[in-house]
Amino acid sequence: MTYALPHIEQITPYPVTEASLDGSMIKLDQNESPFPPSQQVIHLMANLGEQVMRQYPDAAAGRLRDTIAAHYCLSRDCIVIGSGSSELITALFRTFVDQRRSAVMPYPTFALYQVAAEAANASMSFIPTRDDYTIDTEALLNADAAVIALVNPNAPTGRLLTRDQIEAIVRRARGLVCIDEAYMDFAGEEHSAIPLTQQYDNLVVLRTFSKAYALSGARIGYAIGSPAIIKAFEKTKTVYNVSSISMALAAQAMLDQSHMLTTVAAICATRDRFIAELIKIGFDVVPSQTNFILCTPPAREGCPNAPQLVRLLADNGIAIRYFNAARLQDKVRISIGTDEQMTELTSLLRSFYPYA
């Protein structure tokens, strides 16, 4: 017998994978950084005092908000901190969407949005992307929703909208526009919508420290928007939602921009080399501005299809991602690791898909 509300019973949980804590797997399935965080972050972590465990964290996240604000030349009342951007995604639906005020997104996109909408019993619809996975912005606007949400660059496709394209949406939207920029560090700040938050009061931008800053385990994200939007988020996020340890590490990571930019450059260079190898083998690759690639294995007789490839690679110690969802069932998503990891993967792929 269940005591859950009926709409909760209908939810398909967001798929997660079991962590490989012993390092036995090459993890190319969750878009984590293959490199460690800044040495400044590591040093800080080793020298934090006991009070960070004994005392409650700063509920206002003052130092971290001030650090982020200084980086973007904003005021701290334009920023709210979340336990990963995932907490802010769930807060988005609790705060701005219900059964009468609907949200719209392109499809395919980050599946957590649908789970969060269903958990909040909020109205949500999807507009299919074009055949090449580019986003039909006119169709999104014509949906006349109270909230337009976009992951940019999109996940799991890797497609990017420019800042000018985002501004055109924000200018014409009748309601709130939420831009999730979890992967923007890999695309380049010139495409970020953060500067637009100072011009438009109907725009909020989500960011995370999980990807480019290599702090997935710290669970730190933030939203930037008008003070009115941020105050609304503050009302629906949980209190003491982020630990003192995580906030301290994130603030230090933000200060070491040189390390982050060096890491991003290395990942992007490896990504581009790996894409070239995939194309040689016969994969169809969706252009990516992220730290992952969505691709279709070559359809050759006797060669593995997408789900078979995932299982074969797992048997060989490499984890990649498969989505059993419409328009993705013939594809896999591969996170970008180190050069050595991608070379090992490439060698296996060549053995699975001999050249014609």
C-alpha positions as CSV (number, residue, x, y, z in Angstrom):
1,M,0.0,0.0,0.0
2,T,1.2,3.5,-0.8
3,Y,0.4,6.7,1.0
4,A,1.9,9.0,-1.7
5,L,-0.3,11.5,-3.6
6,P,-1.6,10.2,-6.9
7,H,0.5,12.5,-9.0
8,I,3.6,11.4,-7.2
9,E,2.8,7.7,-8.0
10,Q,2.9,8.6,-11.7
11,I,6.4,10.0,-11.7
12,T,9.2,8.2,-13.4
13,P,12.3,9.1,-11.3
14,Y,15.2,10.8,-12.9
15,P,17.7,8.0,-13.9
16,V,20.9,8.0,-11.9
17,T,23.9,5.7,-12.0
18,E,25.8,4.1,-9.1
19,A,29.0,5.9,-8.2
20,S,32.2,4.1,-8.9
21,L,34.0,5.0,-5.7
22,D,36.9,2.6,-6.2
23,G,38.0,4.1,-9.5
24,S,37.4,0.8,-11.3
25,M,35.3,2.4,-14.1
26,I,36.2,5.2,-16.5
27,K,33.2,7.4,-15.9
28,L,32.1,9.1,-19.1
29,D,28.4,9.0,-18.2
30,Q,27.6,12.0,-16.0
31,N,29.5,14.9,-17.5
32,E,31.8,15.3,-14.5
33,S,35.2,16.9,-14.8
34,P,38.0,14.5,-15.5
35,F,40.4,16.9,-13.7
36,P,40.6,17.8,-10.1
37,P,39.4,21.2,-8.8
38,S,41.8,24.1,-8.2
39,Q,44.7,23.4,-5.9
40,Q,43.5,26.4,-3.9
41,V,40.2,24.5,-3.4
42,I,42.0,21.3,-2.4
43,H,44.2,23.3,0.1
44,L,41.2,25.0,1.6
45,M,39.3,21.7,2.0
46,A,42.3,20.2,3.9
47,N,42.4,23.1,6.3
48,L,38.8,23.9,7.1
49,G,38.1,24.1,10.9
50,E,35.8,21.9,12.9
51,Q,33.2,24.6,13.2
52,V,32.1,24.1,9.6
53,M,30.7,20.7,10.8
54,R,29.5,21.8,14.2
55,Q,27.7,25.0,13.3
56,Y,24.9,25.7,10.9
57,P,26.0,27.3,7.6
58,D,25.3,30.9,6.8
59,A,21.7,30.8,5.6
60,A,22.2,33.9,3.5
61,A,25.3,32.4,1.8
62,G,26.8,35.9,2.1
63,R,30.4,35.3,1.2
64,L,29.6,33.1,-1.8
65,R,27.0,35.5,-3.1
66,D,29.5,38.4,-2.7
67,T,32.2,36.4,-4.6
68,I,29.8,35.6,-7.5
69,A,28.5,39.2,-7.5
70,A,32.0,40.6,-7.7
71,H,32.8,38.2,-10.6
72,Y,29.8,39.3,-12.7
73,C,29.7,43.0,-11.4
74,L,26.3,42.5,-9.8
75,S,24.8,43.1,-6.4
76,R,24.3,40.2,-4.1
77,D,20.5,40.6,-4.1
78,C,20.5,39.4,-7.7
79,I,21.9,36.0,-6.6
80,V,20.4,32.9,-4.8
81,I,22.4,29.8,-3.9
82,G,21.1,26.3,-4.4
83,S,22.2,22.7,-3.6
84,G,23.3,22.3,-7.1
85,S,21.3,23.9,-9.9
86,S,18.9,20.9,-9.4
87,E,17.5,22.4,-6.3
88,L,16.8,25.6,-8.2
89,I,15.1,23.7,-11.0
90,T,12.7,22.2,-8.5
91,A,12.2,25.6,-6.9
92,L,11.4,27.0,-10.4
93,F,8.3,24.9,-10.6
94,R,7.2,25.4,-7.0
95,T,7.6,29.1,-7.4
96,F,6.5,30.1,-10.9
97,V,4.4,27.3,-12.3
98,D,1.1,25.5,-11.4
99,Q,-1.8,23.9,-13.2
100,R,-2.9,27.3,-14.6
101,R,0.5,28.9,-15.2
102,S,2.2,26.5,-17.6
103,A,5.9,26.0,-18.6
104,V,7.3,25.1,-22.0
105,M,10.6,23.6,-23.0
106,P,12.2,22.2,-26.2
107,Y,12.5,18.4,-26.5
108,P,14.8,16.6,-26.0
109,T,16.3,18.3,-23.0
110,F,17.5,17.7,-19.4
111,A,15.0,15.1,-18.0
112,L,15.1,16.5,-14.5
113,Y,12.8,19.4,-15.6
114,Q,10.0,17.0,-16.3
115,V,10.5,15.2,-13.1
116,A,10.5,18.5,-11.1
117,A,7.4,19.6,-12.9
118,E,5.5,16.4,-12.2
119,A,6.6,16.5,-8.5
120,A,5.2,20.0,-8.2
121,N,2.0,19.0,-10.0
122,A,2.8,21.8,-12.4
123,S,1.7,22.1,-16.1
124,M,4.5,21.4,-18.5
125,S,4.7,21.0,-22.3
126,F,7.4,20.3,-24.8
127,I,8.1,21.7,-28.3
128,P,10.1,19.2,-30.5
129,T,13.5,20.4,-31.7
130,R,14.2,20.3,-35.4
131,D,15.6,17.2,-37.1
132,D,19.2,18.5,-36.4
133,Y,18.2,19.3,-32.7
134,T,18.3,23.0,-33.2
135,I,15.6,24.8,-31.1
136,D,12.5,26.2,-32.7
137,T,12.3,29.5,-30.8
138,E,9.2,30.7,-32.6
139,A,7.3,27.6,-31.6
140,L,8.4,28.1,-28.0
141,L,7.1,31.7,-28.0
142,N,3.9,30.7,-29.8
143,A,3.1,28.3,-26.9
144,D,2.2,31.4,-24.9
145,A,3.4,29.8,-21.6
146,A,4.0,31.6,-18.3
147,V,7.5,30.2,-18.2
148,I,9.9,29.3,-21.0
149,A,12.8,27.2,-19.8
150,L,15.9,26.5,-21.9
151,V,19.1,24.6,-21.2
152,N,21.8,26.4,-23.1
153,P,23.9,24.7,-24.4
154,N,21.2,22.1,-24.4
155,A,21.5,18.7,-22.8
156,P,21.8,16.1,-24.0
157,T,22.2,17.5,-27.5
158,G,25.0,20.1,-27.0
159,R,23.3,22.6,-29.2
160,L,23.8,26.3,-28.4
161,L,21.7,29.5,-28.8
162,T,23.6,32.8,-29.0
163,R,23.0,35.6,-26.6
164,D,21.2,37.5,-29.4
165,Q,18.9,34.6,-29.9
166,I,18.2,34.4,-26.2
167,E,17.6,38.2,-26.0
168,A,15.1,37.9,-28.8
169,I,13.1,35.3,-26.8
170,V,13.3,37.3,-23.6
171,R,12.1,40.5,-25.3
172,R,9.1,38.8,-26.8
173,A,8.1,36.4,-24.0
174,R,5.0,37.2,-22.0
175,G,6.3,35.6,-18.9
176,L,9.4,34.4,-17.2
177,V,12.4,33.0,-19.2
178,C,14.7,30.6,-17.4
179,I,18.1,29.9,-19.0
180,D,20.0,26.9,-17.5
181,E,23.7,27.5,-18.3
182,A,25.2,24.5,-16.6
183,Y,27.5,24.0,-19.6
184,M,28.1,27.6,-20.6
185,D,31.7,27.7,-19.4
186,F,32.5,25.3,-22.3
187,A,30.7,27.4,-24.9
188,G,32.1,30.8,-23.9
189,E,30.9,33.7,-21.7
190,E,30.2,35.7,-24.8
191,H,27.1,33.6,-25.2
192,S,25.9,33.8,-21.6
193,A,22.6,35.5,-20.8
194,I,23.8,36.8,-17.4
195,P,24.4,40.4,-18.6
196,L,20.8,40.4,-19.9
197,T,19.5,39.9,-16.4
198,Q,20.4,43.6,-15.7
199,Q,18.2,44.7,-18.6
200,Y,15.2,42.4,-18.4
201,D,13.2,41.6,-15.2
202,N,11.6,38.5,-16.7
203,L,14.9,36.6,-17.0
204,V,16.7,34.2,-14.6
205,V,19.9,32.3,-15.4
206,L,21.0,29.1,-13.6
207,R,24.6,28.2,-13.2
208,T,26.5,25.4,-11.5
209,F,29.9,24.6,-10.0
210,S,29.5,20.9,-10.9
211,K,31.0,20.9,-14.4
212,A,33.8,23.3,-15.3
213,Y,34.8,23.9,-11.6
214,A,35.0,20.1,-10.8
215,L,32.7,20.4,-7.7
216,S,30.0,17.9,-8.6
217,G,30.2,16.4,-5.1
218,A,29.9,19.7,-3.4
219,R,26.4,20.3,-4.9
220,I,26.5,24.1,-5.5
221,G,24.5,26.0,-8.0
222,Y,23.2,29.6,-8.2
223,A,20.5,31.7,-10.0
224,I,20.9,35.2,-11.2
225,G,18.0,37.5,-11.9
226,S,16.2,40.6,-10.8
227,P,15.9,41.1,-7.0
228,A,12.1,40.3,-7.2
229,I,12.8,36.9,-8.9
230,I,15.5,36.1,-6.4
231,K,13.3,36.9,-3.4
232,A,10.7,34.5,-4.8
233,F,13.3,31.7,-5.1
234,E,14.4,32.4,-1.5
235,K,10.9,31.7,-0.3
236,T,10.8,28.2,-1.8
237,K,14.3,26.8,-1.4
238,T,15.0,25.0,1.8
239,V,16.7,26.7,4.7
240,Y,20.4,25.9,5.4
241,N,20.3,24.2,2.0
242,V,24.1,24.3,1.3
243,S,26.8,23.3,3.7
244,S,29.5,25.6,5.0
245,I,32.1,23.4,3.4
246,S,30.5,23.5,-0.1
247,M,30.1,27.3,0.0
248,A,33.7,27.9,1.0
249,L,35.0,25.6,-1.7
250,A,32.8,27.2,-4.3
251,A,33.9,30.7,-3.4
252,Q,37.5,29.6,-3.6
253,A,36.9,27.9,-7.0
254,M,35.3,31.1,-8.4
255,L,38.4,33.1,-7.4
256,D,40.7,30.8,-9.3
257,Q,39.5,31.6,-12.8
258,S,42.8,30.6,-14.4
259,H,42.5,27.0,-13.3
260,M,38.9,26.8,-14.6
261,L,39.7,28.3,-17.9
262,T,42.7,26.0,-18.4
263,T,40.6,22.9,-17.5
264,V,37.9,24.0,-19.9
265,A,40.4,24.6,-22.8
266,A,41.8,21.1,-22.2
267,I,38.4,19.4,-22.2
268,C,37.3,21.3,-25.4
269,A,40.5,20.4,-27.2
270,T,40.1,16.7,-26.3
271,R,36.4,16.9,-27.3
272,D,37.2,18.2,-30.8
273,R,39.9,15.5,-31.3
274,F,37.5,12.8,-30.1
275,I,34.8,14.0,-32.5
276,A,37.2,13.8,-35.4
277,E,38.0,10.2,-34.4
278,L,34.3,9.3,-34.0
279,I,33.5,10.6,-37.5
280,K,36.4,8.5,-39.0
281,I,34.9,5.4,-37.4
282,G,31.5,6.3,-38.9
283,F,29.6,7.8,-36.0
284,D,27.1,10.6,-36.7
285,V,27.9,13.4,-34.2
286,V,25.6,16.2,-33.1
287,P,27.7,19.4,-32.9
288,S,28.5,20.2,-29.3
289,Q,29.5,23.3,-27.3
290,T,29.7,21.3,-24.0
291,N,31.8,18.7,-22.3
292,F,29.9,15.8,-23.8
293,I,28.9,14.4,-27.2
294,L,25.6,13.0,-28.4
295,C,26.3,10.6,-31.3
296,T,24.8,7.7,-33.3
297,P,26.9,4.5,-33.7
298,P,27.3,3.3,-37.3
299,A,24.6,0.9,-38.4
300,R,26.8,-1.9,-39.7
301,E,25.9,-5.6,-39.9
302,G,27.3,-7.4,-36.9
303,C,28.1,-4.2,-35.0
304,P,26.5,-3.1,-31.7
305,N,23.6,-0.7,-31.7
306,A,23.4,2.1,-29.0
307,P,22.2,0.0,-26.0
308,Q,24.5,-2.9,-26.9
309,L,27.4,-0.5,-27.1
310,V,26.7,0.8,-23.6
311,R,26.8,-2.7,-22.2
312,L,29.9,-3.7,-24.2
313,L,31.8,-0.7,-22.9
314,A,30.6,-1.3,-19.3
315,D,32.0,-4.8,-19.6
316,N,35.3,-3.2,-20.6
317,G,35.3,-0.7,-17.7
318,I,33.9,2.4,-19.4
319,A,30.6,3.9,-18.5
320,I,28.7,6.1,-21.1
321,R,25.0,7.2,-21.1
322,Y,22.0,5.7,-23.0
323,F,18.6,7.4,-23.0
324,N,15.7,5.1,-23.7
325,A,13.5,8.0,-24.8
326,A,12.0,9.2,-28.1
327,R,14.5,10.5,-30.7
328,L,17.4,9.3,-28.5
329,Q,17.1,5.5,-28.7
330,D,19.7,5.1,-31.4
331,K,22.2,7.4,-29.7
332,V,24.6,7.5,-26.8
333,R,26.0,10.4,-24.8
334,I,29.7,10.4,-24.1
335,S,31.3,12.7,-21.5
336,I,34.7,14.0,-22.3
337,G,37.5,12.6,-20.1
338,T,41.3,12.9,-20.2
339,D,43.2,12.3,-23.4
340,E,44.2,8.9,-22.1
341,Q,40.7,7.9,-21.3
342,M,39.4,9.0,-24.7
343,T,42.2,7.2,-26.4
344,E,41.3,4.0,-24.6
345,L,37.6,4.5,-25.6
346,T,38.5,5.2,-29.2
347,S,40.6,2.0,-29.4
348,L,37.6,-0.1,-28.2
349,L,35.2,1.7,-30.6
350,R,37.5,0.9,-33.5
351,S,37.4,-2.8,-32.5
352,F,33.6,-2.8,-32.3
353,Y,33.2,-0.9,-35.6
354,P,35.8,-2.0,-38.1
355,Y,36.2,0.3,-41.0
356,A,34.1,-0.7,-44.0
